[in-house]
Each structure stands twice: as structure tokens, then as C-alpha cells.
Amino acid sequence: MKFSSRFIKFIGGRDLVFTLLLLLLIAITIFVYNKISFIFHPLIIIFSTIVPPVILAFIAYYLLNPVVNFLERFRIKRIWGIIILILGISGLLTSVILILAPIIETQIKDLIKNFPNYLNQMGIGIQAWMQSSIFGDYYDQGYEWVVTNLSEIPKIIGNYIDNAYEGVRNLVTTVTNVIVALVTFPIILFFLLKDGVRFKHYFLRLLPPKNRKDVHQILKNMDEQVGSYIQGQIIVATCIGILLYIGYLIIGLDYAIILALIAAITSVVPYLGPTIAISPAIIIAIVHSPFMLLKLAIVWVAVQFLEGNFISPNVMGKTMKVHPLTIIIVLLVAGNLFGLIGVILGIPGYAIVKVLVQFCYEKFKIRYNTFYGEKYGAYEIEKKVKD
């Protein structure tokens, strides 16, 4: 009975009953909400409109806030530091766009125009190789199967064209949301840079004094984890893009700027990004010559070696160490749930959840030590977590 009493106290005592009742009320609320969810449709639209610019603003905040803090060390007022930074970035982007835009525009047009030819030539080469190899008979059978079973594709496409109005409406909605996000996120970014600390303190003052210290520690850990990850990924992606551009120029690969930009953008996605980035480069190199493919492989291996052994270890540091298997699982789950946005934001989201789980686990260990530590042995508690 004594052990049972200790166990009941350990899991919460009378507080457990109130917790179970609270969970039951939450379940009933969710059930009722599911039945009348159409009432909240306007709120969902408002939320989906606000979230994209807020996410963009927070990403830019983590990149620019260290610079603003650095300027404050030289006794430059924060508001003037923000203005100087925004003007400097605007001028830099304008200069880069004016210089590179004509080149990028030309390469994009040429790539869009010639890429189908690249695919066609690569297909002809693969077909010739397959027919002359031991897989020739299987290739012919596979080709006949494709022709037989996919002959209805034009009809299917025609059916989709009949429903094109819905697709156009969705496209217009998407474009509108993108424009709204791009216009509003600089305003949100400005106030985050100017009053970010004030927002945090104001939010903490809304909480009961008993919980402020814990919530402050959670927010601090989240800020460190997510901020370091975003800053590190952007720096690593920029370095990869620059190195690949230099490498592509050295070996004389066509569309060097476009291919390097694709690699830099997709490299923010762990593991999957490099595979996506190198695919168009491989197609262009194969069509050009086998020797170009060999040179591309050398450049890619060299860049990956530099990134894996010098850039990432020094930029990312040891702030957020995640096992490769965990990253793959997070990307698969987040991508399946939220699509491309989930793939991009899956790891930062995992970092936030990880901070919450670690905090709850530390609290669990403290509670266990209180009721069972003396009799069965105590957990080791990190010094930074105090009850």
C-alpha cells in the first residue's frame, strides 16, 4: 500500500485526476470541433495566410539579428542598425540582380529550350545501349508494354484539361498568397528585429510567475537550436553554390550559374538535396561527352568532401547533432504530411519538438528522484536544469 501511495504521488496524485479530466474535455472539444469545423473555415484561411510571411520573417530574423547585435556593439542604435542593414542588403541584391539577371535569364531560356533535347538524346543513347546489351529482349518487351498500356494517356490528359478552370483558380490563389507573403514579410521582419526581445518579455509576463523561468529556458533553447540550424544551412548552401559554380566553370559545363543555384537551393534539404541538385547536371554532362561526366563526378566528389569535412563541421558545429536515420525519418514523415514545405522545415520543427521532449524528460527525472531516488538510485540531472 505504501508503494502504491508513493506511485500515485509520483504520477501526480490528485492532480492526475484533474489531468485526465482535462484530457477528456480536450477530446470532447476536438470531437465537437470536427463536427462544426466549417464554422472555423475563415480562421483557417487567415492562419494559412499569416503563416508563410511569418516563417519567412523568422528565417530572415535568425540570419540578420546577429548582424544587428554586432552593430549595436559599436554604439549604433538598433533602429539605425536595422535601417543600415536593410539598405545595404537592398543595394547588394539590386547590384547582383542587375549584373547577373541578363546572364541568368539567357541561361534559363536556353536550358528550358534545350533540356527536352538533352533528355531525348540521353534516351536515344540509353536505348541504343540497352538494345546492344544482354537486356535487349527485355527492353523491347518493356517498350511494347508501355505503348500498349499508356495509349490512353492523351484521353486522360483531355479529361484533366476539361477541369482546367479549377486548376487556374488554384494557381491564382497560390500566386496571390506568394505576393502577399513577399510584401508583408519585410514588415514583420522589421518589427522582429526592432522589438523581438520586447515581444518575448511581454509574452513571459502573460504567464504565471511560477512557469516563467521554465518557459524562458525552453524559448532560449529553441532559439539556439533553430537559429544555429538556419544560419548554418544558409551559409553551407552558399558555400556549396559558389564552389560548384567555380568547378563547373573550370570543367566548362554549360549553364554553370543555373546548375550552381539549383544545387545551393536544394542543399538546404539534407540527403535528398544533393541527389536533386546533381540530376540536371548529370543529364547535361552525359549528352556532352563521357569525359565531361567524369569531370563532373570529380568536381562533385571534391565539393562534397570539402563540405563534409571542412565547411559543415566548422559552420554547423555541435549545436544540433541529429542521427542520419532520424533525419531521413523526419524528412519522409514531414514530406508526406506537408509536402515540400514539410521537407524544408522538417528539421527545424524536429529541433523544436526535441527541446520540448528533453525539457519534459528532465522534469520527469527530477520527479522520479524525489519519490524513488533514495531507494532505487537516482537519475543524473544536468546542472543547467533546476526545479
C-alpha positions as CSV (number, residue, x, y, z in Angstrom):
1,M,0.0,0.0,0.0
2,K,3.0,2.2,0.8
3,F,4.5,1.6,-2.6
4,S,1.1,2.2,-4.2
5,S,0.8,5.5,-2.4
6,R,4.3,6.6,-3.4
7,F,3.5,5.6,-7.0
8,I,0.2,7.6,-7.0
9,K,2.1,10.6,-5.7
10,F,4.8,10.1,-8.3
11,I,2.3,10.1,-11.2
12,G,0.6,13.2,-9.9
13,G,-1.8,12.2,-7.1
14,R,-5.0,14.2,-7.2
15,D,-3.5,16.3,-10.0
16,L,-3.6,13.2,-12.1
17,V,-7.4,13.0,-11.9
18,F,-7.7,16.6,-12.9
19,T,-5.3,16.0,-15.8
20,L,-7.3,13.0,-17.0
21,L,-10.5,15.1,-16.8
22,L,-8.8,17.9,-18.8
23,L,-7.7,15.4,-21.5
24,L,-11.2,14.1,-21.6
25,L,-12.6,17.7,-22.1
26,I,-10.0,18.3,-24.8
27,A,-11.0,15.1,-26.6
28,I,-14.7,16.1,-26.4
29,T,-13.7,19.6,-27.7
30,I,-11.9,18.0,-30.7
31,F,-14.8,15.8,-31.4
32,V,-17.2,18.7,-31.4
33,Y,-14.9,20.9,-33.5
34,N,-14.7,18.1,-36.1
35,K,-18.5,18.2,-36.4
36,I,-18.7,22.0,-36.8
37,S,-15.3,22.7,-38.4
38,F,-16.9,24.6,-41.3
39,I,-17.6,27.4,-38.8
40,F,-13.8,27.9,-38.4
41,H,-13.0,27.9,-42.1
42,P,-12.4,31.7,-42.2
43,L,-9.9,31.3,-39.3
44,I,-8.1,28.6,-41.2
45,I,-7.8,30.9,-44.2
46,I,-6.5,33.7,-42.0
47,F,-4.0,31.3,-40.4
48,S,-2.8,29.9,-43.7
49,T,-2.3,33.5,-45.0
50,I,-0.3,34.6,-42.0
51,V,2.0,31.6,-41.5
52,P,4.1,31.9,-44.7
53,P,5.3,35.5,-44.2
54,V,5.9,34.8,-40.5
55,I,8.0,31.8,-41.4
56,L,10.0,33.8,-43.9
57,A,10.4,36.7,-41.4
58,F,11.7,34.3,-38.7
59,I,14.2,32.8,-41.2
60,A,15.5,36.2,-42.2
61,Y,15.4,37.3,-38.5
62,Y,17.8,34.5,-37.5
63,L,20.1,35.4,-40.4
64,L,20.1,39.2,-39.7
65,N,19.7,39.5,-36.0
66,P,23.4,38.6,-35.2
67,V,24.5,41.4,-37.6
68,V,22.2,43.9,-35.9
69,N,23.5,42.8,-32.5
70,F,27.1,43.2,-33.8
71,L,26.3,46.8,-35.0
72,E,25.0,47.6,-31.5
73,R,28.4,46.8,-30.1
74,F,29.7,49.8,-31.9
75,R,27.1,52.0,-30.2
76,I,24.9,52.2,-33.2
77,K,21.2,52.4,-32.1
78,R,19.3,49.3,-33.1
79,I,16.8,51.1,-35.3
80,W,19.6,52.7,-37.3
81,G,21.4,49.4,-37.4
82,I,18.3,47.8,-38.9
83,I,17.9,50.6,-41.5
84,I,21.6,50.4,-42.5
85,L,21.4,46.6,-42.8
86,I,18.2,46.7,-44.9
87,L,19.6,49.4,-47.2
88,G,22.9,47.5,-47.6
89,I,21.1,44.3,-48.4
90,S,18.8,46.0,-50.8
91,G,21.7,47.7,-52.6
92,L,23.6,44.5,-52.8
93,L,20.7,42.5,-54.1
94,T,19.9,45.2,-56.7
95,S,23.5,45.2,-57.9
96,V,23.7,41.4,-58.1
97,I,20.3,41.3,-60.0
98,L,21.4,44.0,-62.4
99,I,24.7,42.2,-63.1
100,L,23.5,38.6,-63.1
101,A,19.9,38.8,-64.3
102,P,20.7,39.0,-68.0
103,I,23.1,36.1,-67.8
104,I,20.7,34.0,-65.7
105,E,17.7,34.9,-67.9
106,T,19.7,33.8,-71.0
107,Q,20.8,30.5,-69.4
108,I,17.3,29.8,-68.1
109,K,15.7,30.3,-71.6
110,D,18.4,28.2,-73.3
111,L,18.1,25.5,-70.6
112,I,14.3,25.3,-70.9
113,K,14.6,25.3,-74.7
114,N,17.3,22.6,-74.9
115,F,16.5,20.4,-71.9
116,P,14.0,18.3,-73.8
117,N,16.6,17.7,-76.4
118,Y,19.1,16.6,-73.7
119,L,16.5,14.2,-72.4
120,N,15.8,12.9,-75.9
121,Q,19.4,12.4,-76.7
122,M,20.1,10.7,-73.4
123,G,17.1,8.4,-74.1
124,I,18.4,7.5,-77.5
125,G,21.8,6.7,-76.0
126,I,20.3,4.5,-73.3
127,Q,18.0,2.8,-75.9
128,A,21.0,2.0,-78.2
129,W,23.0,0.7,-75.2
130,M,20.1,-1.4,-74.0
131,Q,19.4,-2.9,-77.4
132,S,23.0,-3.9,-77.9
133,S,23.4,-5.4,-74.4
134,I,22.1,-8.6,-72.9
135,F,18.9,-6.7,-71.8
136,G,17.9,-6.0,-75.4
137,D,15.0,-8.5,-75.4
138,Y,13.7,-7.2,-72.1
139,Y,13.9,-3.7,-73.4
140,D,11.7,-4.5,-76.4
141,Q,9.2,-6.2,-74.2
142,G,9.1,-3.2,-71.8
143,Y,8.7,-0.8,-74.7
144,E,5.7,-2.8,-76.1
145,W,4.1,-2.8,-72.6
146,V,4.5,0.9,-72.3
147,V,3.0,1.6,-75.7
148,T,0.1,-0.8,-75.0
149,N,-0.8,0.3,-71.5
150,L,-0.2,4.0,-71.8
151,S,-2.1,4.6,-75.0
152,E,-4.9,6.1,-73.0
153,I,-2.8,9.0,-71.7
154,P,-4.0,11.5,-74.3
155,K,-7.6,10.8,-73.3
156,I,-6.7,11.2,-69.6
157,I,-4.9,14.5,-70.3
158,G,-8.0,15.7,-72.1
159,N,-10.2,14.9,-69.1
160,Y,-7.8,17.0,-67.0
161,I,-8.0,19.9,-69.4
162,D,-11.7,19.9,-69.1
163,N,-11.3,20.7,-65.4
164,A,-8.6,23.3,-66.1
165,Y,-10.7,26.1,-64.5
166,E,-10.2,24.7,-61.0
167,G,-6.5,24.5,-61.7
168,V,-6.3,28.1,-62.9
169,R,-8.2,29.2,-59.8
170,N,-5.8,27.3,-57.5
171,L,-2.9,28.8,-59.4
172,V,-4.2,32.3,-59.0
173,T,-4.8,31.7,-55.3
174,T,-1.2,30.4,-54.9
175,V,0.3,33.4,-56.7
176,T,-1.8,35.8,-54.6
177,N,-0.6,34.1,-51.4
178,V,3.0,34.3,-52.6
179,I,2.7,38.0,-53.4
180,V,1.1,38.7,-50.0
181,A,3.9,36.8,-48.2
182,L,6.6,38.6,-50.1
183,V,5.1,42.0,-49.4
184,T,4.3,41.5,-45.8
185,F,7.3,39.5,-44.5
186,P,9.7,42.6,-44.6
187,I,7.3,44.5,-42.4
188,I,7.1,41.6,-39.9
189,L,10.9,41.2,-40.1
190,F,11.5,44.9,-39.3
191,F,9.4,44.6,-36.1
192,L,11.0,41.3,-35.1
193,L,14.5,42.9,-35.4
194,K,13.4,46.0,-33.6
195,D,11.1,44.6,-30.9
196,G,11.9,40.9,-30.8
197,V,13.2,40.9,-27.2
198,R,10.2,43.0,-26.1
199,F,7.8,40.5,-27.6
200,K,9.5,37.7,-25.7
201,H,9.3,39.6,-22.4
202,Y,5.7,40.6,-23.0
203,F,4.8,37.0,-23.7
204,L,6.5,35.8,-20.5
205,R,4.7,38.4,-18.4
206,L,1.4,36.9,-19.5
207,L,2.4,33.6,-17.9
208,P,2.1,32.8,-14.2
209,P,5.3,33.7,-12.3
210,K,5.9,30.1,-11.4
211,N,6.2,29.0,-15.1
212,R,8.2,32.0,-16.5
213,K,11.6,30.6,-15.7
214,D,10.9,27.2,-17.4
215,V,9.2,28.8,-20.4
216,H,12.1,31.2,-20.8
217,Q,14.6,28.3,-20.8
218,I,12.5,26.5,-23.4
219,L,12.4,29.5,-25.6
220,K,16.1,30.1,-25.2
221,N,16.9,26.5,-26.2
222,M,14.6,26.7,-29.2
223,D,16.1,30.0,-30.3
224,E,19.6,28.5,-30.1
225,Q,18.7,25.3,-31.9
226,V,16.6,26.7,-34.7
227,G,18.7,29.8,-35.1
228,S,22.0,27.9,-35.4
229,Y,20.5,25.4,-37.8
230,I,19.0,28.1,-40.2
231,Q,22.2,30.2,-40.1
232,G,24.4,27.2,-40.7
233,Q,22.3,25.8,-43.5
234,I,22.2,29.1,-45.4
235,I,26.0,29.5,-45.0
236,V,26.7,25.9,-46.1
237,A,24.3,26.2,-49.1
238,T,26.0,29.5,-50.2
239,C,29.4,27.8,-50.0
240,I,28.3,24.8,-52.0
241,G,26.8,27.0,-54.7
242,I,30.0,29.1,-55.0
243,L,32.3,26.0,-55.1
244,L,30.1,24.2,-57.6
245,Y,30.0,27.3,-59.8
246,I,33.8,27.6,-59.8
247,G,34.1,23.8,-60.5
248,Y,31.6,24.0,-63.4
249,L,33.4,26.9,-64.9
250,I,36.7,25.0,-64.7
251,I,35.4,21.9,-66.4
252,G,33.4,24.0,-68.9
253,L,30.0,22.7,-68.1
254,D,27.1,24.5,-69.7
255,Y,24.6,26.5,-67.6
256,A,27.1,26.8,-64.7
257,I,25.2,29.6,-62.9
258,I,21.8,27.9,-63.1
259,L,23.1,24.5,-62.0
260,A,25.0,26.0,-59.1
261,L,21.9,27.9,-58.0
262,I,19.8,24.7,-58.1
263,A,22.5,23.0,-56.0
264,A,22.6,25.8,-53.5
265,I,18.8,26.0,-53.1
266,T,18.3,22.2,-52.8
267,S,21.2,21.7,-50.5
268,V,19.1,23.1,-47.6
269,V,17.3,19.7,-47.7
270,P,19.6,17.1,-46.0
271,Y,20.5,14.0,-48.0
272,L,17.7,14.5,-50.6
273,G,19.1,17.9,-51.8
274,P,22.3,16.7,-53.3
275,T,20.5,14.0,-55.3
276,I,18.1,16.5,-56.7
277,A,20.9,19.0,-57.4
278,I,23.1,16.8,-59.4
279,S,20.4,15.2,-61.6
280,P,20.2,18.0,-64.3
281,A,24.0,18.4,-64.3
282,I,24.4,14.6,-65.0
283,I,21.9,14.8,-67.9
284,I,23.8,17.7,-69.5
285,A,27.2,16.1,-68.9
286,I,26.1,12.7,-70.4
287,V,24.8,14.4,-73.5
288,H,28.0,16.5,-73.8
289,S,30.5,13.6,-73.5
290,P,31.5,10.7,-71.2
291,F,34.7,12.7,-70.3
292,M,32.5,15.6,-69.2
293,L,30.6,13.2,-66.9
294,L,33.9,12.1,-65.4
295,K,35.0,15.7,-64.8
296,L,31.6,16.4,-63.2
297,A,32.0,13.4,-60.9
298,I,35.4,14.7,-59.8
299,V,34.0,18.2,-59.1
300,W,31.0,16.8,-57.2
301,V,33.2,14.5,-55.1
302,A,35.6,17.3,-54.3
303,V,32.8,19.7,-53.3
304,Q,31.1,17.1,-51.1
305,F,34.5,16.3,-49.5
306,L,35.1,19.9,-48.7
307,E,31.5,20.4,-47.4
308,G,31.5,17.2,-45.3
309,N,35.0,17.6,-43.7
310,F,35.6,21.4,-43.5
311,I,32.5,23.5,-44.2
312,S,29.7,21.8,-42.2
313,P,31.8,20.8,-39.2
314,N,33.0,24.4,-38.7
315,V,29.8,26.2,-39.6
316,M,27.2,23.9,-38.0
317,G,29.4,23.0,-35.0
318,K,27.9,20.8,-32.3
319,T,24.7,22.8,-31.7
320,M,22.3,20.3,-33.1
321,K,23.6,16.7,-33.7
322,V,20.9,14.6,-35.3
323,H,21.5,11.0,-36.3
324,P,21.3,10.4,-40.1
325,L,18.5,7.8,-39.7
326,T,16.5,10.3,-37.7
327,I,16.9,12.9,-40.4
328,I,15.7,10.5,-43.1
329,I,12.6,9.5,-41.0
330,V,11.8,13.2,-40.2
331,L,12.1,14.1,-43.9
332,L,9.9,11.2,-45.0
333,V,7.2,11.9,-42.4
334,A,7.2,15.7,-42.8
335,G,7.2,15.4,-46.6
336,N,4.3,13.0,-46.6
337,L,2.3,15.3,-44.2
338,F,3.1,18.8,-45.5
339,G,4.8,18.3,-48.9
340,L,7.7,20.4,-50.0
341,I,7.3,22.8,-47.0
342,G,7.5,19.9,-44.7
343,V,10.7,18.7,-46.2
344,I,12.3,22.1,-45.9
345,L,11.0,22.9,-42.4
346,G,11.0,19.3,-41.0
347,I,14.4,19.5,-39.3
348,P,13.8,22.9,-37.6
349,G,10.4,21.6,-36.5
350,Y,12.1,18.4,-35.1
351,A,14.6,20.7,-33.2
352,I,11.7,22.5,-31.5
353,V,10.0,19.2,-30.6
354,K,13.3,17.8,-29.4
355,V,13.8,20.8,-27.0
356,L,10.3,20.2,-25.5
357,V,10.8,16.5,-25.1
358,Q,14.2,17.0,-23.5
359,F,12.7,19.5,-21.1
360,C,9.9,17.2,-20.1
361,Y,12.3,14.3,-19.7
362,E,14.5,16.3,-17.4
363,K,11.4,17.2,-15.3
364,F,10.5,13.5,-15.2
365,K,13.9,12.6,-13.9
366,I,13.7,15.2,-11.2
367,R,10.3,13.9,-10.1
368,Y,11.5,10.3,-10.2
369,N,14.5,11.2,-8.0
370,T,12.1,12.9,-5.5
371,F,10.0,9.7,-5.0
372,Y,12.3,6.8,-5.9
373,G,15.8,8.2,-5.9
374,E,16.9,7.3,-2.4
375,K,15.5,3.7,-2.6
376,Y,16.3,2.6,-6.1
377,G,19.0,5.0,-7.3
378,A,18.7,8.5,-8.8
379,Y,19.0,9.8,-12.4
380,E,21.8,12.1,-13.2
381,I,20.5,15.6,-13.6
382,E,22.2,18.3,-15.7
383,K,23.2,21.3,-13.7
384,K,21.5,23.7,-16.1
385,V,18.1,22.3,-15.3
386,K,16.9,23.2,-11.8
387,D,13.5,22.9,-10.4
